[in-house]
Amino acid sequence: MRFFLSFLGRRGWLVGSLLGILAGPALAQQPAPTPRDTSFTTHSAYVKAKKQHPTITVARPAVPKTIRTAPNQTYCTLPGGRALQLDVFYPKAKRRQPYPAVLIVHGGGWRSGERSQHVPLAQQLAARGYVAVTAEYRLSTEAPYPAAVQDLKTALRWLRANARTYRVDTTKVAIWGFSAGGQLATLVGTTAGDPLFEAGSCYRSRSSAVQAIIDADGTLAFIHPESGEGDDRKGPSAATLWFGASKTEKPELWQQAAPLNHVSAQTPPILFINSGVARMHAGRDDMRRQLDALGIYSEVQSFPEAPHPFPLFNPWFEPTLLYTVNFLNKVFGR
C-alpha cells in the first residue's frame, strides 16, 4: 500500500497531465455563453408599470402541493454543444387518462426575458390538471429569426417524445405566449409542418403541431396599419434586431413571420388575451375575421386598464389564468 501511494505521489503529475490532455478538447468544444440582455425582467417591468398602477404586485402565488417539477431538462443539444433547456410542471396524481399539455413562451422583444418569469403560471396550470412546460429559446443576441421558432417546435417534439414520462395526451397540446412570446406561439401554432420552421435533428419523427393557441398581447402582423413594430428612428428596434434587417430592407421576412399570413383551415382555436395597449395586438381583428370565415373558434378577453406585462402582476394574473383554463377546457372538452 505504501508503495502504491508513493507511486501515485511520484506519478500524480503524469495522471493530472493525462487528464488535462483528455479533457482539453472536450472543454474547448463547449460554446461560450452568450451575453444575456436583461432589459426586460419582471422587476424592471414592475418598476415601470407601478408608476401608472401603484397598487399592483408581482404575482407569486403559493406553490401548489399537488404538483411535481422536473427542472432543467435538455430538449435539444445544438451543433457546437449548446443545450436548450425547459422545465416541466405536472400533476402528482397518477391516473389512467393522460393530461393535456401547455408549452409556455416568455416575452422580451425576442432578445430578453427568460422562462422563469412564467413559472407561477406553469405551476398553477399543473395544479389544474395540465402538464405545463416553460422553455428557453435562442434570443436575437444569439441567433436571428427563425431560430426561436425552430427551437419552440423542437420543444413540442420533445414533449411528445416524453409523453409517457409526464403522462401527456399528445392529441391535446397547446401553446401559450406573452408579448414576443405571443407572436412566437401563434406563429408556431399556425405553421404546422412548414419545413422552414422544422429544423435540426432532435425528435424529427414527432409532431410539433398544437391543438390550441393562447396569445397574450403578441402582435399578429408586423407590416400592418396597427403595428408599432419596426420603428428604427432611435436605433434598431427589437424586431429589426431579430430579423437582422429593417422592414424596408427585407419586408418578405417581416411578412413571413406574421401569424396573420399563415391562417388556414388547419389553424387551431385561438384565445387572445389583451392589455389596453392597442399596438400589442396588431392584426388580431383581421385574424379573427379569417378564422370566422373558416369556422375556427376564437375568443378575446381584454383588460383595457392593464399595462402590457399584465400576466406577471396582480390583479391580472388570476383572471389570465382562469381565462386560459376555461378556454382550454372548452377546446379540449374537459
Disulfide bonds with the S-S distance in Angstrom:
Cys76-Cys202 2.05
